[in-house]
Amino acid sequence: MAELLADKNFYSIQVCVFNGKDKLSYSKRNNFGQQSILQAYEDVKHYCEALNDTYIDDSTLPRRTKKMFDNEAFEEARVNALVHNDWIHGNPPSIYWYEDRMEIMSYGGLKEGLSKEDFFEGVSDPVNKELMDVFVQCDIVDRSGHGVPKVVKAYGREAFRFLGVGIMVTITFDKKGFNAKDDCIVNCTVNCTVNEAKILNLINENSKVTINEMTSKVNLSRRTVQTIINSLKSKGILVRVGSDKNGHWEIVENGKED
């Protein structure tokens, strides 16, 4: 802990940017370290924020903005990588940046006695409790345990991979920006109503969205939402895969032409 917090130390957090979707070709590599872990934390934060592209839709007032990835989820994943890392026996956490995603790697795994289910439920039991205490005192994080659930909400449990050497979190990039047709991803040759577009946008954001959630978000009755869904199915735009409870929606972009 003394060395991690010292103004000069031998620890360095690496951010590697690759060309493409694998590690075959480097674009650039930056090392943030040999300084207090708190300063390194801030430097990595600002560096990654600068890489997080912002998409703007100025066709409406007020204009809308959208980031390439969820910055709050990224911050929670990054803090977890620091407090769950085995700083003595493992390497410092690393961030690998690809064309379509970033991977945040911490070494050492979960604390003994903490199950994966506890981890996903937000039980706060970090490997490095003392480091977590410092982050709390510096108002970087709190002890609510909402960090992992926030990442899961944005990217699902599948974002976490428990490897033999540690934990990897994958944050995928959304580079689509805004569509001129109110974000509707359906081919323009398909006759799509405004309400149908709203439902499709919700499904595009979350393929497991429920009818009750749709009803709440678009401010329509459940019967109306069900009618819209039936219409989208009849047009060949929307398909339900799996059961009502555990399945998901799939959008067929071309659909059927009238």
N, C-alpha and C positions, 0 to 999 in steps of 0.2 A: 504494500500500500504506500509506503514511504517513497519507493522508487517511482511508482505510477504517478504520484502527485508532485514529484520533484520537478523543478524547472528544467532540469537536464536529466535524461535517462536514456536507456537503450531500447525502449519500446517504440514501435512505429506501426500505425494503421495504414494499410496499403489500399489504394483505390486504383484498380487496373481497368482500363478501357480498351476493349477489343473491337476489331473490325469484324462485322458479321455476327453470327450466332454461336460461335465456338471460340476456343482459345488458340486457333491456328495463327492469328496475326494480331500483334499489338498495335494499338493506336497511340496510347500514352499510358504512363504509370506515374502516380504521385504517392509519395510517402509523407504521411502526416504524423510526426512523432519527435522523439528525442526532446520532448517537452512535457509539461503537465498533461495528464490525460484529459483534464478539463479543457485545456486550450486545443488539444488535438480534436476533441469532440466538436468544438465550435468550428474549427477549420474544415473538417469533413462535412459538417452540416452546410456551411456556406458554399462549399465546392459543389456538392450534389444539388443544392437548390439552384445553382447557376446552370446546371445541366438539365433541369426539369423544365422542358419547353412549356410555354403557355399558348393555348389556342384561343382565339378571340372570334366571337360572332357579333358583328356590329350591325346586323340587319334588324335587330330589335332594340328597343329602349326599355330599361337600361341594357347595355350590351352585356353579353355573357362571356365568361372566361372559364377555361378548363385546363388543368394541368395534365402532363403526360402520365404522371403517377400520383397516387395519394400520398402527399407529403407527411401527413400525420401518421399514417400506417408505417411509412418508412422510418420515421423518427422512433416509433415504438420498437420496431424490429432492430434498429441500430443500438438503442439503449439495452435491449435484452441481450444482444450479442456481447456487449461489454460486461454486463453483470453476470452472465452465465459462462463467460470464458475462463478457461483454466490458464491463468497468466503464468503460472510457475512451470507446468509441464508441457503446455501447448504453445502454439503460435499466437500472436495477436490477431484479433478479428481482421478480416479482409472484405473488401467490396469488389465484386467483379461486374463490370458494366458491359453489356452486349447490345446488339442492335434492337432486340425486342424485349429485354428484361435486365434486371440486375439481381445478383445473388449476394446475400450477406452471410458470411461464414464465420461462425464462432467455434472454438475448439474445446472439447471436454464433455459436452453433453449436459444432461439435467443433473441437478443435485440428487445425491443418493436419497431414496425414499420418496421422491416426487415423481408421480406417475405422469404419463403423457396426458391422460384425461384431466388430472389436476392442472397441468400446465395449460391446456386449452381452456379450462374453466376460469383461468385467471388467478389461481392460487399463487400468491407472491412468496416465493421461497428461492431467492437467487443463490447461485453458487458463491458469489462474492457479496455477502451481506454488508460488509463494511463499505465497499465501493458504492453499493446501492444507498447506504445511509448518507454518503457524501453527495450523491446526486440529488437526494431528497432535500438536504440542507441547502444546496445551491439552487433549489427550485427548478431543477431540470425535469424531475419526475415526481410522482406522488406514490403512495402505497395502496392505491385503490385496486391494483391488479387488473386494470382495464386494458393494458397494453396488448397482450396476446389476443384477447377477444376483438380488439379493434382491427388488428391485422387480419384475423379470421373473417371478420365481417366484410372487409374490403377485397380479400383475395382467396378466402376459403382455407380450410385446414390443409388442403393439398399444397399450399404455399410453403409449409414446413416439411423438411426432410430430416429425419434423424439418422445420421450416418455413423459409421464406426468411430470416426474421429471427432464428431461434433454435430452441430445443428446448422442447416442451411435454410435460409428463407429466400424465396423467389418473389420479387416484385415485378409484375409484368407491366409493359408500357402500352399505353393507349395513344397511338399516333394518328388516329382518324380525324381528330379535330371536330369541327361542326359541319354538318351537312346543310346545304342550302334549303333543303326540304324539311326543316324542323327536325333534323336528326333522323328522319325516317330512312331506314336502310333498304326498304323495299324498292325494287326496280320501278322506275317511273312509268313503265308501261302498264303497271297494275293499278286498277281503280281502287285507291286507298283513301278512306275518309279521314277526317281530322282525328276523331276518337280512336279509329283503328291505328293511326300513326302513334298516338299517345300510348296505347297498350303495347305496340311493338317496341317503342323506345324503352319502356319499363322492362320488357323481356330482354331487350338487347343489353341492358345494364345488369340484369340478374336473371339468368335462365331458370332459376328456381323460385321466382316470385309467385306468391299465392294469389288466388282470386280475391281474397279478403284484402290483401295488401294493395292490389290494383284498385279495388273499390275505394280505398282510403286515399290513394295518391292522385287519382284522376277525378275524384269527387263525383262518381257515378254510382247508381245502385248496382247491387250484385247481379240482378237480373239483366240490366243493360250490359254490364261487363261480360256476362256469359253469352249474351246475344252477339256481341262484338267478336268474341273468341270463336263462336260457331261460324260466323261469317268469314273470319280469317282462315279457318280450317277448310271451309267450302271452296275458297279461292286457291287453296293449295299453298298459302303463305305460311301457315302456322301448323306445327305438328307437335303432339304430345308424345314424349318418349318415356316409357315406364309408368308406374302407378301414380295415382293422384297424390299420394302421400310422399313418395320418395323419388318420383320422376322429375323431368325437367322439360322446358319448352325448347323447340328448335325452329328457327326462322328460315324459310326457303326464300332466298332473295329474289328469285325470278318469278315465283308463283305461277299462276295461270292467267293468261290474258283473256279478257272477256270476248 
